[in-house]
Amino acid sequence: MSQLQPLQAVDVAHSYGDRRVLAGVDLLANPGQPVGVVGENGVGKSTLLRLVADVEEADSGSVRHPADLGYLAQELVAPPGATVGAVLAGALAPLHGAVRRLEELAHGLDDPAVADAYAETLVWAQSHDAWDADRRALLATQRLGLEGVDPTRPVAQLSGGERTRLALAAVITRRPECVVLDEPTNHLDDSAIAFLEDFLLALQGVVVVASHDRVFLDRVCEVIVDLDDTHFGMDGHGGNQFGGGFTAYLDRREAARQRWEHAFSQQQNELNDLRVAVRTTARQVAHNRPPRDGDKSIYHFKGGNVQSTIRRRVRDAEQRIAVIERDQVRKPPRRLSFRHALTAEGRNKRGQVVSLRDVVVPGRVCLDRLDLAAGEHLLVTGANGSGKSTLLLLVSGRLQPASGLVQVSARRVGMLAQEVAFSRPDRTPREVYLAATPGSHIALGDLGLLHPRDLARPVGVLSTGQQRRLALAILVAGRADLLLLDEPTNHISLTLATEL
């Protein structure tokens, strides 16, 4: 079997217009050692994955990867008119082709050139398990909740979650030597995530995954690359790579942040002490002492020594200040931290807020009874396609049932949908927020959901996770009495998910 090749990015930098997204990033992914790429929303994870998958070209640096690469974007972009069946057929085509070529070559093995071609094709087919491709495609569609989707259905008519699962099914079917996956667990139920984990752990090739799913990272990834520079100012910048899995990385990350904060604090204290010394040394050494009778000549002699001592001490302090300022420890940036109540306080403290009876949406939901009282928290769980989103749409009033009764007594209902879209992507987050929350006394910057540098950039250039943060900010500012969250952790960082 041919030797599997690693994926490597060296000193990669990339900008969009005048906005630098990546600067001097390194990444090494060896076969059999899955790599997880992590970091806050907007630090460039998706950009890095597009660069290593050759979807985009880096401004500088170098990228090498195996020729047989499968890439999963956060959302599938299929050719116009493409159908579900066509996407899966495209994934199967090279595998079917390899099996046919083996059958053709088998008739001419007496020719050394044909025998060599047969051996090479056989190695490829075996490494991709080509003979099992059809069964794998069927299993993938079943486990990813696509079994009931009509193969002739246009991809453009699928939901965002269905498109993502279809793209993932295609990658699993093709079984490439190198897979690059951007947030693959979004829109997956527990069974589908377990199926994906088994697939990735069985691969002998290169795996690179950007994810905020802590459990998934712990189970799959042996190496973690952190693109967030708010933790590692003392220990490197532009992509910090750690072995030992995700939990071990978290411990090392926190230790690195504490070292950075301690070093910065110590250096600032030393600088303050030196600056005080420069200002006060002249007053501390024989300051304004008049000569005594009979010792004027000695006074002037000693006075010269005193002045020399003062100048030397001041010069030494100034030189030390210059050295520190030249090699100054960068101030640790403030970590984004969500700090606000999710819902309005002091309302609906008693009684039923939601009541459903005999509700039916054909093919999607059939629910005899649901009651939710003020102060309660309800988790809606189930397989992909079982109607979770439909139920939330019913409660929100955005969808009416074919039959049954839906009663909601909350004065204000807020819903975070799975897919976020803004009608004016040219507007800044601050402009979108102000337009959506007239009269709100909560400033967008005070919520700790978006970095100050992102508040004046067009919404359209923000990452999917940052756009979801903006949608959450608008939801919080609405001070809802009833909050409906559809897959709220999709696309957002682990830190924010924990805070929520």
Summary of the structure (lengths in Angstrom):
residues: 500
radius of gyration: 30.7
end to end distance: 48.2
largest distance: 121.0
contacts: 1477
relative contact order: 0.11
helix: 44%
strand: 17%
